[in-house]
């Protein structure tokens, strides 16, 4: 079973689909901030080579569109994971306030490319950061410089921590 199937099964497991959004909604109604600095309804722990991250799953169209825009802070052990059918990926940093490392993985979860320290962009026309591969299945956004600090390298596997 590939990582995409594991993530899909995780998010569709009985009792899981509505629990996180309901908890988040109750928290917001009570005026509580989201747990930690995470905003998406569903989170999982992943390992990339030697490093582990608590990541938000960008599952809805809105979560994918917004990504990590407008975040003022991202802890070193957190990030956002995007999934897609294998294809070229292209990200930009429009309205992103902090530098990010972009990690592109194939459908098997092998790290293909690292875009280090992609810089925030507040202009109308922002640069894009395309993948060199046409077979990207996962994109992980983490705090800028963290891939180098954690010695993450091309070829490292992406794995779900259970």
MARBA-3410 file (N, C-alpha, C, O; in Angstrom, 1 decimal):
162
0.9,-1.2,0.0,0.0,0.0,0.0,0.9,1.2,0.0,1.8,1.3,0.8 ~ 0.6,2.2,-0.9,1.5,3.4,-1.0,1.0,4.4,0.1,0.0,4.2,0.7 ~ 1.8,5.5,0.2,1.6,6.5,1.2,0.2,7.2,1.0,-0.5,7.5,1.9 ~ -0.1,7.4,-0.3,-1.4,8.1,-0.6,-2.6,7.2,-0.1,-3.5,7.8,0.5 ~ -2.5,5.9,-0.3,-3.6,5.0,0.2,-3.6,5.1,1.7,-4.7,5.1,2.3
-2.5,5.1,2.4,-2.5,5.1,3.8,-3.1,6.4,4.3,-3.9,6.4,5.3 ~ -2.7,7.5,3.7,-3.3,8.8,4.1,-4.8,8.9,3.9,-5.6,9.4,4.7 ~ -5.2,8.4,2.7,-6.6,8.3,2.4,-7.4,7.5,3.4,-8.4,7.9,3.9 ~ -6.9,6.3,3.7,-7.5,5.4,4.7,-7.6,6.0,6.0,-8.5,5.9,6.8 ~ -6.5,6.7,6.4,-6.4,7.4,7.7,-7.5,8.5,7.8,-8.2,8.5,8.8
-7.6,9.3,6.8,-8.6,10.4,6.9,-10.0,9.9,6.7,-11.0,10.6,7.1 ~ -10.2,8.8,6.1,-11.6,8.3,5.9,-12.0,7.2,7.0,-13.1,6.6,6.9 ~ -11.1,6.9,7.9,-11.4,5.9,8.9,-12.7,6.3,9.7,-12.9,7.5,9.9 ~ -13.5,5.3,10.1,-14.7,5.6,10.8,-14.4,6.4,12.0,-13.5,6.2,12.8 ~ -15.2,7.5,12.2,-15.1,8.4,13.3,-14.0,9.5,13.2,-14.0,10.4,14.0
-13.2,9.4,12.1,-12.1,10.4,12.0,-12.5,11.5,11.1,-12.0,12.6,11.2 ~ -13.4,11.3,10.1,-13.7,12.3,9.1,-14.3,13.5,9.7,-14.0,14.6,9.2 ~ -15.1,13.4,10.7,-15.8,14.6,11.3,-15.2,15.1,12.6,-15.5,16.2,13.1 ~ -14.4,14.2,13.3,-14.0,14.5,14.6,-13.1,15.8,14.7,-13.3,16.6,15.5 ~ -12.1,15.8,13.8,-11.2,17.0,13.8,-11.9,18.3,13.5,-11.7,19.3,14.2
-12.7,18.3,12.4,-13.4,19.6,12.1,-14.3,20.0,13.2,-14.4,21.2,13.5 ~ -15.0,19.1,13.8,-15.9,19.4,14.9,-15.2,20.0,16.1,-15.5,21.0,16.7 ~ -14.0,19.3,16.5,-13.2,19.8,17.6,-12.7,21.2,17.2,-12.6,22.0,18.1 ~ -12.2,21.4,16.0,-11.7,22.7,15.6,-12.8,23.8,15.7,-12.5,24.9,16.2 ~ -14.0,23.5,15.3,-15.1,24.4,15.3,-15.5,24.7,16.7,-15.7,25.9,17.1
-15.5,23.8,17.6,-15.8,24.0,19.0,-14.8,24.9,19.6,-15.1,25.8,20.3 ~ -13.5,24.6,19.3,-12.4,25.4,19.8,-12.5,26.9,19.4,-12.3,27.8,20.2 ~ -12.8,27.1,18.1,-12.9,28.4,17.6,-14.1,29.2,18.2,-14.0,30.3,18.5 ~ -15.2,28.4,18.4,-16.4,29.1,19.1,-16.0,29.5,20.5,-16.6,30.5,21.1 ~ -15.1,28.7,21.2,-14.7,29.0,22.5,-13.6,30.1,22.6,-13.1,30.5,23.6
-13.2,30.5,21.4,-12.1,31.5,21.3,-10.7,30.9,21.5,-9.8,31.6,21.8 ~ -10.6,29.6,21.3,-9.3,28.9,21.5,-8.5,28.9,20.2,-9.1,28.8,19.1 ~ -7.2,29.1,20.2,-6.4,29.0,19.0,-6.4,27.6,18.5,-6.6,26.7,19.3 ~ -6.1,27.3,17.2,-5.9,26.0,16.8,-4.8,25.3,17.6,-3.9,25.9,18.1 ~ -4.9,23.9,17.7,-3.9,23.1,18.4,-2.5,23.4,17.8,-2.3,23.3,16.6
-1.6,23.8,18.7,-0.2,24.1,18.2,-0.4,25.3,17.2,-1.1,26.2,17.5 ~ 0.4,25.2,16.1,0.3,26.2,15.1,-0.4,25.6,13.8,-0.2,26.2,12.8 ~ -1.0,24.5,14.0,-1.6,23.8,12.8,-3.0,24.3,12.6,-3.8,24.6,13.5 ~ -3.4,24.4,11.3,-4.7,25.0,11.0,-5.6,24.0,10.2,-6.9,24.0,10.4 ~ -5.1,23.1,9.4,-5.9,22.2,8.6,-6.6,21.2,9.6,-6.0,20.9,10.7
-7.7,20.7,9.2,-8.5,19.8,10.1,-7.8,18.5,10.4,-7.9,17.9,11.5 ~ -7.0,18.0,9.4,-6.4,16.7,9.6,-4.9,16.8,9.7,-4.3,17.4,8.8 ~ -4.3,16.2,10.7,-2.8,16.2,10.8,-2.3,14.7,11.0,-3.0,13.9,11.5 ~ -1.1,14.5,10.5,-0.5,13.2,10.7,1.0,13.5,11.0,1.5,14.6,10.7 ~ 1.7,12.5,11.5,3.2,12.6,11.6,3.8,11.8,10.5,3.4,10.7,10.1
4.8,12.4,9.9,5.6,11.8,8.8,7.1,11.8,9.1,7.5,12.7,9.9 ~ 7.8,11.0,8.5,9.2,10.9,8.6,9.8,11.1,7.2,9.3,10.5,6.2 ~ 10.8,12.0,7.1,11.6,12.1,5.9,13.0,11.9,6.2,13.7,12.7,6.9 ~ 13.5,10.8,5.8,14.9,10.4,6.1,15.1,10.5,7.7,14.3,9.7,8.3 ~ 16.0,11.3,8.2,16.2,11.3,9.6,15.2,12.2,10.4,15.3,12.2,11.7
14.4,12.9,9.8,13.5,13.9,10.5,12.1,13.5,10.5,11.6,12.8,9.7 ~ 11.4,14.0,11.6,10.0,13.7,11.8,9.3,15.1,11.8,9.8,16.0,12.4 ~ 8.0,15.1,11.3,7.2,16.3,11.2,5.8,16.0,11.5,5.3,15.0,11.1 ~ 5.1,16.9,12.3,3.7,16.9,12.4,3.2,17.8,11.3,3.5,19.0,11.2 ~ 2.4,17.2,10.3,2.0,17.9,9.2,0.5,18.0,9.0,-0.3,17.1,9.4
0.0,19.1,8.5,-1.3,19.3,8.1,-1.5,18.7,6.7,-0.6,18.8,5.9 ~ -2.6,18.0,6.5,-2.9,17.4,5.2,-3.8,18.4,4.4,-4.9,18.8,4.9 ~ -3.3,18.9,3.3,-4.0,19.9,2.5,-5.0,19.0,1.6,-4.6,18.6,0.5 ~ -6.2,18.8,2.1,-7.1,17.9,1.5,-8.2,18.6,0.7,-8.5,18.1,-0.4 ~ -8.7,19.7,1.2,-9.8,20.4,0.5,-9.1,21.4,-0.5,-8.0,21.7,-0.4
-10.0,21.8,-1.5,-9.5,22.8,-2.5,-9.0,24.0,-1.8,-8.0,24.6,-2.1 ~ -9.7,24.5,-0.7,-9.4,25.7,0.0,-8.1,25.5,0.8,-7.2,26.4,0.7 ~ -7.9,24.3,1.4,-6.6,24.1,2.1,-5.4,24.0,1.1,-4.3,24.5,1.4 ~ -5.7,23.5,-0.1,-4.6,23.4,-1.1,-4.3,24.8,-1.6,-3.1,25.2,-1.8 ~ -5.3,25.6,-1.8,-5.1,27.0,-2.4,-4.4,27.8,-1.3,-3.5,28.6,-1.7
-4.8,27.8,-0.1,-4.2,28.6,0.9,-2.9,28.2,1.4,-2.0,29.0,1.7 ~ -2.6,26.8,1.5,-1.3,26.3,1.9,-0.9,27.0,3.2,-1.7,27.0,4.1 ~ 0.3,27.5,3.2,0.8,28.1,4.4,0.8,29.6,4.3,1.6,30.3,5.0 ~ 0.0,30.2,3.4,-0.2,31.6,3.3,-0.5,32.3,4.7,-1.2,31.7,5.5 ~ 0.0,33.5,4.9,-0.4,34.3,6.0,0.1,33.8,7.4,-0.2,34.4,8.4
0.9,32.7,7.4,1.4,32.2,8.6,2.6,33.1,9.0,3.5,33.3,8.2 ~ 2.6,33.5,10.2,3.8,34.3,10.7,4.9,33.5,11.3,6.0,33.9,11.4 ~ 4.6,32.2,11.6,5.5,31.4,12.3,5.2,29.9,11.9,4.0,29.5,11.8 ~ 6.2,29.1,11.7,6.1,27.7,11.5,7.2,27.0,12.3,8.4,27.2,12.0 ~ 6.8,26.2,13.4,7.8,25.5,14.1,8.6,24.6,13.2,8.1,24.1,12.2
9.8,24.3,13.7,10.8,23.5,12.9,10.2,22.1,12.7,10.6,21.4,11.7 ~ 9.4,21.6,13.5,8.9,20.2,13.4,7.5,20.1,12.8,6.8,19.1,13.0 ~ 7.0,21.2,12.1,5.7,21.1,11.5,5.8,21.5,10.0,6.8,22.0,9.6 ~ 4.7,21.2,9.3,4.7,21.5,7.9,3.3,21.2,7.3,2.3,21.0,8.1 ~ 3.2,21.2,6.0,2.0,20.9,5.3,2.3,19.9,4.2,3.3,20.1,3.4
1.5,18.9,4.0,1.7,17.9,3.0,0.5,17.9,2.0,-0.6,17.9,2.3 ~ 0.9,18.1,0.7,0.0,18.1,-0.4,0.1,16.7,-1.1,1.2,16.2,-1.3 ~ -1.0,16.2,-1.6,-1.0,15.0,-2.4,-1.6,15.3,-3.8,-2.5,16.2,-3.9 ~ -1.1,14.6,-4.8,-1.7,14.8,-6.1,-1.4,13.6,-6.9,-0.5,12.8,-6.6 ~ -2.2,13.3,-8.0,-1.9,12.2,-8.9,-0.5,12.6,-9.5,-0.2,13.8,-9.7
0.3,11.6,-9.8,1.7,11.9,-10.3,1.7,12.8,-11.5,1.0,12.5,-12.5 ~ 2.4,13.9,-11.4,2.4,15.0,-12.4,3.5,16.0,-12.0,4.1,15.9,-10.9 ~ 3.7,17.0,-12.9,4.6,18.1,-12.5,3.9,18.9,-11.4,2.7,19.0,-11.4 ~ 4.7,19.4,-10.5,4.1,20.3,-9.5,4.7,21.7,-9.6,5.9,21.8,-10.0 ~ 4.0,22.7,-9.2,4.5,24.1,-9.3,3.9,24.9,-8.2,2.7,25.0,-8.1
4.7,25.4,-7.3,4.3,26.2,-6.2,4.8,27.6,-6.3,5.8,27.9,-7.0 ~ 4.1,28.5,-5.6,4.6,29.9,-5.5,4.4,30.3,-4.0,3.9,29.6,-3.2 ~ 5.0,31.5,-3.7,5.0,31.9,-2.3,4.2,33.2,-2.1,4.4,34.0,-1.2 ~ 3.2,33.4,-3.0,2.3,34.5,-2.9,1.6,34.6,-1.5,1.1,33.6,-1.0 ~ 1.7,35.7,-0.8,1.1,35.9,0.5,1.7,35.0,1.6,1.1,34.8,2.6
2.8,34.4,1.3,3.5,33.6,2.3,4.5,34.5,3.0,5.2,35.2,2.4 ~ 4.4,34.5,4.3,5.2,35.4,5.1,6.5,34.9,5.6,7.4,35.7,6.1 ~ 6.8,33.6,5.5,8.0,33.0,6.0,8.7,32.2,4.9,8.0,31.6,4.0 ~ 10.0,32.0,4.9,10.7,31.2,3.9,10.3,29.7,4.1,10.1,29.3,5.3 ~ 10.2,29.0,3.1,9.8,27.5,3.2,10.8,26.7,2.3,11.3,27.2,1.3
11.0,25.5,2.8,11.6,24.5,1.9,10.5,23.7,1.3,9.6,23.3,1.9 ~ 10.6,23.5,0.0,9.6,22.7,-0.8,10.3,21.3,-1.1,11.3,21.3,-1.8 ~ 9.7,20.2,-0.7,10.2,18.9,-0.9,9.3,18.2,-1.9,8.1,18.0,-1.5 ~ 9.8,17.8,-3.0,8.9,17.1,-4.0,9.3,15.6,-4.0,10.4,15.2,-4.1 ~ 8.2,14.7,-3.8,8.4,13.3,-3.7,7.6,12.6,-4.9,6.6,13.2,-5.4
8.1,11.4,-5.3,7.3,10.7,-6.3,6.2,9.9,-5.6,6.0,10.0,-4.4 ~ 5.4,9.2,-6.3,4.2,8.5,-5.8,4.6,7.4,-4.8,3.8,7.0,-4.0 ~ 5.8,6.9,-4.9,6.3,5.9,-3.9,6.8,6.5,-2.6,7.1,5.8,-1.7 ~ 6.9,7.9,-2.6,7.4,8.6,-1.4,8.9,8.8,-1.4,9.5,9.1,-0.4 ~ 9.6,8.7,-2.6,11.0,9.0,-2.6,11.2,10.4,-2.9,10.7,11.0,-3.9
12.1,11.1,-2.1,12.4,12.5,-2.3,13.1,12.7,-3.6,14.2,12.2,-3.8 ~ 12.5,13.5,-4.5,13.1,13.8,-5.9,13.9,15.1,-5.9,14.9,15.2,-6.6 ~ 13.4,16.1,-5.2,13.9,17.4,-5.3,13.7,18.3,-4.1,12.6,18.1,-3.4 ~ 14.6,19.1,-3.7,14.4,20.0,-2.6,14.6,21.5,-3.1,15.7,21.8,-3.7 ~ 13.6,22.3,-2.9,13.8,23.7,-3.2,14.0,24.4,-1.9,13.1,24.6,-1.1
15.3,24.8,-1.6,15.6,25.3,-0.3,15.2,26.8,-0.2,15.4,27.6,-1.1 ~ 14.7,27.2,1.0,14.5,28.6,1.3,13.7,29.4,0.3,14.1,30.5,-0.1 ~ 12.6,28.9,-0.2,11.8,29.6,-1.1,11.3,30.9,-0.4,10.8,30.8,0.7 ~ 11.5,32.1,-0.9,11.3,33.3,-0.2,9.9,33.8,-0.3,9.2,33.6,-1.4 ~ 9.4,34.5,0.7,8.0,35.1,0.7,7.9,36.0,-0.4,8.8,36.6,-0.9
6.6,36.2,-0.9,6.4,37.1,-2.0,5.1,37.9,-1.7,4.0,37.3,-1.4 ~ 5.2,39.2,-1.7,4.0,40.0,-1.5,3.6,40.9,-2.7,2.7,41.7,-2.6 ~ 4.4,40.7,-3.8,4.0,41.4,-5.0,2.9,40.7,-5.8,2.5,39.6,-5.4 ~ 2.5,41.4,-6.8,1.4,40.8,-7.7,2.0,39.6,-8.5,1.3,38.5,-8.5 ~ 3.2,39.8,-9.0,3.8,38.7,-9.8,4.9,38.0,-9.0,5.9,38.6,-8.7
4.7,36.8,-8.6,5.6,36.1,-7.8,6.3,35.0,-8.6,5.6,34.4,-9.5 ~ 7.5,34.6,-8.3,8.2,33.5,-9.0,7.5,32.2,-8.6,6.9,32.1,-7.6 ~ 7.6,31.2,-9.5,7.1,29.9,-9.2,8.3,29.0,-9.0,9.4,29.2,-9.5 ~ 8.0,27.8,-8.4,9.0,26.8,-8.1,8.6,25.5,-8.6,8.0,24.7,-7.9 ~ 8.8,25.2,-9.9,8.3,24.0,-10.5,9.2,22.8,-10.2,10.4,23.0,-9.9
8.6,21.6,-10.2,9.4,20.4,-10.0,10.1,20.1,-11.3,9.6,20.5,-12.4 ~ 11.2,19.4,-11.2,11.9,19.0,-12.4,11.3,17.7,-12.9,11.6,17.3,-14.1 ~ 10.6,17.0,-12.1,10.0,15.7,-12.4,8.5,15.9,-12.8,7.9,16.8,-12.3 ~ 8.1,15.0,-13.7,6.7,15.0,-14.1,5.9,13.9,-13.3,4.8,13.6,-13.7 ~ 6.6,13.4,-12.3,5.9,12.3,-11.6,5.8,12.6,-10.1,5.9,11.7,-9.2
5.6,13.8,-9.7,5.5,14.2,-8.3,4.1,13.8,-7.8,3.1,14.1,-8.3 ~ 4.1,13.1,-6.6,2.9,12.7,-6.0,2.6,13.4,-4.7,1.5,13.4,-4.2 ~ 3.7,13.8,-4.0,3.6,14.5,-2.7,4.5,15.7,-2.7,5.6,15.7,-3.3 ~ 4.0,16.8,-2.0,4.8,18.0,-1.8,4.7,18.3,-0.3,3.7,18.4,0.2 ~ 5.9,18.4,0.3,5.9,18.8,1.7,6.6,20.2,1.9,7.7,20.4,1.4
5.8,21.0,2.5,6.4,22.4,2.8,6.8,22.4,4.3,6.0,22.0,5.2 ~ 8.0,22.8,4.6,8.5,22.9,5.9,9.2,24.2,6.1,9.5,24.9,5.1 ~ 9.6,24.5,7.3,10.3,25.8,7.6,11.5,25.9,6.8,12.3,24.9,6.6 ~ 11.7,27.1,6.2,12.9,27.3,5.4,14.2,27.0,6.1,14.4,27.4,7.2 ~ 15.1,26.2,5.4,16.4,25.8,6.0,16.3,24.5,6.8,17.4,24.0,7.1
15.1,24.1,7.1,15.0,22.9,7.9,15.5,21.6,7.2,16.1,20.7,7.9 ~ 15.3,21.5,5.9,15.8,20.3,5.2,17.3,20.2,5.4,17.9,19.1,5.6 ~ 18.1,21.3,5.3,19.5,21.3,5.4,19.9,21.0,6.9,20.8,20.2,7.2 ~ 19.2,21.6,7.8,19.5,21.4,9.3,19.3,20.0,9.7,20.0,19.5,10.5 ~ 18.3,19.4,9.1,17.9,18.0,9.4,18.7,16.9,8.6,18.4,15.7,8.7
19.5,17.4,7.7,20.3,16.5,6.8,19.4,15.7,5.9,19.7,14.5,5.6 ~ 18.3,16.3,5.5,17.4,15.6,4.5,18.0,15.7,3.1,18.5,16.7,2.7 ~ 18.0,14.5,2.4,18.7,14.5,1.1,17.7,13.8,0.1,16.9,13.1,0.4 ~ 18.0,14.2,-1.2,17.3,13.6,-2.3,17.5,12.1,-2.2,18.6,11.6,-1.9 ~ 16.4,11.3,-2.4,16.5,9.9,-2.2,15.9,9.4,-0.9,15.6,8.2,-0.8
15.8,10.3,0.1,15.2,9.9,1.4,13.7,9.5,1.2,13.0,10.1,0.3 ~ 13.3,8.6,2.0,11.9,8.1,1.9,11.0,9.0,2.7,11.4,9.5,3.8 ~ 9.7,9.2,2.3,8.7,9.8,3.0,7.8,8.7,3.6,7.3,7.8,2.9 ~ 7.6,8.7,4.9,6.8,7.6,5.5,5.9,8.1,6.6,6.2,9.1,7.3 ~ 4.7,7.6,6.7,3.7,7.9,7.7,4.1,7.2,9.0,4.4,6.0,9.0
4.1,8.0,10.1,4.4,7.4,11.4,3.1,7.1,12.0,2.2,7.9,12.2 ~ 3.0,5.8,12.4,1.7,5.4,13.1,1.9,5.3,14.5,0.9,5.0,15.3
END
